[in-house]
Protein backbone atom coordinates (compact mmCIF):
# COMPACT_ATOMS: atom_id res chain seq x y z
CA UNK A 1 0.00 0.00 0.00
CA UNK A 2 1.52 3.35 -1.02
CA UNK A 3 1.68 6.44 1.21
CA UNK A 4 -1.06 8.08 -0.88
CA UNK A 5 -3.30 5.03 -0.48
CA UNK A 6 -2.72 4.82 3.29
CA UNK A 7 -3.53 8.47 3.93
CA UNK A 8 -6.36 8.54 1.37
CA UNK A 9 -8.23 5.65 3.01
CA UNK A 10 -10.74 5.83 5.86
CA UNK A 11 -10.47 3.21 8.60
CA UNK A 12 -12.64 1.60 11.25
CA UNK A 13 -11.22 0.77 14.67
CA UNK A 14 -11.41 -2.99 15.15
CA UNK A 15 -9.30 -3.35 18.34
CA UNK A 16 -7.48 -1.16 20.84
CA UNK A 17 -5.21 -1.68 23.82
CA UNK A 18 -2.79 0.59 25.67
CA UNK A 19 0.01 -0.03 23.19
CA UNK A 20 -1.68 -0.49 19.82
CA UNK A 21 -4.60 0.40 17.61
CA UNK A 22 -5.87 -2.06 14.97
CA UNK A 23 -7.61 -0.47 12.00
CA UNK A 24 -9.28 -1.90 8.90
CA UNK A 25 -9.63 0.06 5.67
CA UNK A 26 -13.25 0.73 4.74
CA UNK A 27 -12.66 0.29 1.00
CA UNK A 28 -9.46 -1.76 0.81
CA UNK A 29 -10.03 -4.08 3.77
CA UNK A 30 -6.32 -3.59 4.56
CA UNK A 31 -5.53 -4.09 8.26
CA UNK A 32 -3.06 -1.75 9.97
CA UNK A 33 -1.56 -2.01 13.44
CA UNK A 34 -0.41 1.31 14.87
CA UNK A 35 1.93 1.13 17.85
CA UNK A 36 1.75 3.73 20.59
CA UNK A 37 5.28 5.01 21.24
CA UNK A 38 4.16 7.14 24.18
CA UNK A 39 3.57 4.81 27.14
CA UNK A 40 2.74 7.82 29.34
CA UNK A 41 -0.43 8.30 27.26
CA UNK A 42 -2.01 4.86 26.69
CA UNK A 43 -4.60 4.36 23.97
CA UNK A 44 -8.10 3.72 25.31
CA UNK A 45 -11.36 2.40 23.94
CA UNK A 46 -12.93 5.61 25.27
CA UNK A 47 -10.77 7.59 22.81
CA UNK A 48 -10.98 5.00 20.01
CA UNK A 49 -14.28 3.09 20.35
CA UNK A 50 -14.66 -0.09 18.30
CA UNK A 51 -16.28 0.80 14.98
CA UNK A 52 -15.20 4.46 15.06
CA UNK A 53 -14.43 5.81 11.59
CA UNK A 54 -11.10 7.64 11.39
CA UNK A 55 -8.69 8.98 8.78
CA UNK A 56 -4.91 9.05 9.13
CA UNK A 57 -2.89 12.17 8.45
CA UNK A 58 0.67 12.34 7.25
CA UNK A 59 2.71 14.26 9.85
CA UNK A 60 5.47 14.95 7.29
CA UNK A 61 3.01 17.00 5.23
CA UNK A 62 1.56 18.90 8.21
CA UNK A 63 2.27 22.59 7.56
CA UNK A 64 1.82 23.46 11.24
CA UNK A 65 4.97 21.53 12.17
CA UNK A 66 8.27 23.43 12.36
CA UNK A 67 10.79 22.82 9.57
N, C-alpha and C positions, 0 to 999 in steps of 0.2 A: 504494500500500500504506500503510495507516494505521500509526501508532506501535504500537497494540495488536497489529496483525497482524505487524509486524516482530519485536517482542519475544515474541510468542506462538508463533512458528515455530521449528522446529529446522532446522539447516543442515548440509550436507556441504561440506567443503573440496574445491574442485575445482582450485585453483591457488594458489601462494604464491610471492612473491619478497620481497626486502628491504623494499620500499615498499608492497606491497599484498597483500591476502588476497581471493580470489574465492570466494564461497560460493553454493550453490544450495539453495533451500528444498526440504525433503523433500516437503512436501504441495503447496505452491504452484508449485514449479518456478522461482520468482522468483530471478534472479541479482543478487547484491549485490557491489559492489567496495568494500572497506574500505581506506582509505589510512592508512598508518602515519605519524603526525606526528612521531614520535620517531626520528630517524635514528641516534641513539646506540644504539638497541636495535632492530636489524633483525629482521624477521619471518623465521622459518626453517621449513623443512619438517620439521625435528626437533620443533619446537614445535607445528606445524600440519600433520601428515601428510595427504596426499591421501586423501580418504574419511572423515576423522575427523568425527564427529557433534558439533556444538556448538550452544549456544543463546546468543543475545545478551542482555545485560542493559542496562537503561536506567539510565545513571549519574545522571540527574536524579531517579530515584526511590530511589536507594541511601541508606538511612537512616544508614549509617556515615560518609557524607560530612558535613563541617561545613556549617552553614547560611550 
